[in-house]
Amino acid sequence: VVNLTATNATVGGYLTAEDCKARPDGDRATSNTNYAVGRDAANLAIVPIVDGRICIYRSTPVHSIVDVVGYLSEVVDEPVPPTTSVPPTTSVPPTTSVPPTTSVPPTTSVPSVSWFTPSPPTRLDDTRNTGACSPTGECVTGRLPADRLLAVDLGDSPTAVANLTVVDAAAAGYVSAGACESVSAGAQFSNVNYQAVAASANLSVISGDATGKMCVYSYSDAHVIVDRIGTLDRTVGYGWRLTAPRRVIDTRTGNRVPAKGVVRIPLGVAGAGAVVNVTLTGTNDPGYATIGPCSTLTANVEPATSTINYGRDGTVANVAFVEADGAGDVCVFTYAAAHVIVDVQSELVAEHDLGLVTVAPTRIHDSRNA
């Protein structure tokens, strides 16, 4: 499970994270991160590993960054294989092979896997309304300043799956979120990349500290919104089933979803839901979109939380962990008229065969340093 960032693009395009099996040159059938000139972009992705490596396809010249935040593991008593370092490279080819970088000593114990439990979307913090409070309790009104941390109470669960949104930033930058002791100006990972003023969002898996709090660092003064959409637990919740990535809807073959409209999407999954990549493109106006069970979304009724934020004529993507209804469908609400694209990355299932092991965010690839 990686955070995939595109930066310094010379022309708009997309990144696709994939295994390194031989494939024909040319466009991919699915995408993970969409970027534009002058707009860095990041997105969470679940990527299959073959022979200890993943590959990154670039549709146009761009730098790519990969931060590992976890991995899916079978619940078996097997050692975790050691990994290797990222070899240097002298060019930025369309597809870059990215091996893991941190050394993991072998162990004979069962990995501490977690299961996903969806929860009603809950806004844990919104500095536009509450200001920004530090881990030691000092609070300021307005934006989160660049020289301090925002502390957010995670409640009863030590690990949350949350949508992080940055709005009204004073300048371009990034945010890092995690346990308070691991987040600072020198942290070598990021969750959301943003531009001045425009809104940017990214789904994140965040582990809190011993006090049940997480912290957010922002490179520039910015408003930060944290929406929890689920929790991770070591005893209850959904497991994962890996599937080949597939596109289940692309409205560009027809009409845009109208403003404040809802589109129903058959996921074609046998399980309870899926991890999906949601892309909005061809947007008429700035706005946001929310994905969820169809019973929770109604045309012309604005939801309380969002999955993805977009500008006029933009293309943006974000990952969502979403429950399906009894027919295996989900719905997307969009505030402004837009085309909607959804790619399934994996299924959420009742069986506890494959679980998520969270790790401290680790940067394994940054083509800017090659």
Secondary structure by P-SEA (a helix, b strand, c coil): cccccccccccccbbbbbccccccccccccccccccccbbbbbbbbbbbcccbbbbbbccbbbbbbbbcbbbbccccccbbbbbcbbbbcccccbbbbcccccccccccccbbbbbbbcccccccccccccccccccccccccccccbbbbbbbccccccbbbbbbcccccccccccccccccccccccccccccccbbbbbbbbcccccccbbbbbbccbbbbbbbbcccccccbbbbbbbccccccccccccccccccbbbbbbccccccccbbbbbbcccccccccccccccccccccccccccccccccbbbbbccccccccccbbbbbbccbbbbbbbbcccccccccbbbbbcccccccccccc
